[in-house]
């Protein structure tokens, strides 16, 4: 998109356009109509030479991408084009990072692009766009600083930068954030300590957090889940986790249910393989939250199919590639670790030991990063494979050939 002249944007004009377009779009409930309307308006203002055309093009593009974060609305190529339009329009204004009345547009645009990149699994692009957004946020407010710490911690945790993540979470917890965000930072820190095998510290934080005033039932359920996962590190027993996600259990929620399914495929004990016979059994609420859990539910289906012996073996083996190439789509590194553990377990059972060693090596590498070199089994359930005769030696080639 090239324009010979660019009229400087004014805050009043921008506010009026945002308010008018927000009202206009709120009246369109059908997503197909919404997509057609947004596409038409963006095309119209791309061609327009009116004084306020760029402002309207920016606002329509911003709302189009905002709706995309709530569920697929446009094709991925269209989304990338819209992202380019949004950022290119900002470049024409040459706003200073702080002090301009419109600096917040940079912040909002970069955070939006960061969120979309995160959903696509482009973790580093998301992180970089997030840090660009922070250049346009005033740090005079302690709350802004703490929100940045929380957001940076989540992304650092996702790419296994555990030392930085712990520092960011600790900083966010102690600031003036609301209870929901302070709890979010605390649970992330508990989870990271658990995966780093710092179990005593994780237990202490769980006990301390239970004493916070104002916690909701959902917060207490999450703490209970973390406590049982800490115990699982030492016991290796899935029974309590499975009982929690039963239909009458306290954790019969799609997120917990799908995680329990992954654990059942990752542990050594085969008794759990028959516990979830179909993905339809993975919690009654999955349908209502299908957008949020789409990637996880898809992973569950693929992992279930690996054990479907009516499917030809080579076709099942091909599913491993599909899972491995989409690991970045999972919102947490724990789910990536679970996916790797499930695949390594199935490949070992299928006697594809060279393949298994490559997947297990990725699991071990992430574990070492999370623990800062002190442990190679983040989930605490892969010791039998990590210490097997074939892993890390030429013996696996003999097993492959024998199979």
Secondary structure by P-SEA (a helix, b strand, c coil): ccccccccccaaaaaaaaaaaaaaaaacccaaaaaaaaaaaaaaaaaccccaaaaaaaaaaaaaaaaaaacccccaaaaaaaaaaaaaaaaaaccccccccaaaaaaaaaaaaaaaaaaacaaaaaaaaaaaaaaacccccaaaaaaaaaaaaaaaaaacccaaaaaaaaaaaaccccaaaaaaaaaaaaaaaaaacaaaaaaaaaaaaaacccccaaaaaaaaaaaaaaaaaccccaaaaaaaaccccccccaaaaaaaaaaaacccccccccccccccccccccccccccaaaaaaaaaaaaaaacccccaaaaaaaaaaaaaaccccccaaaaaaaaaaaaaaaaaacaaaaaaaaaaaaaaaaaaaaccccccccccccccccccccccaaaaaaaaac
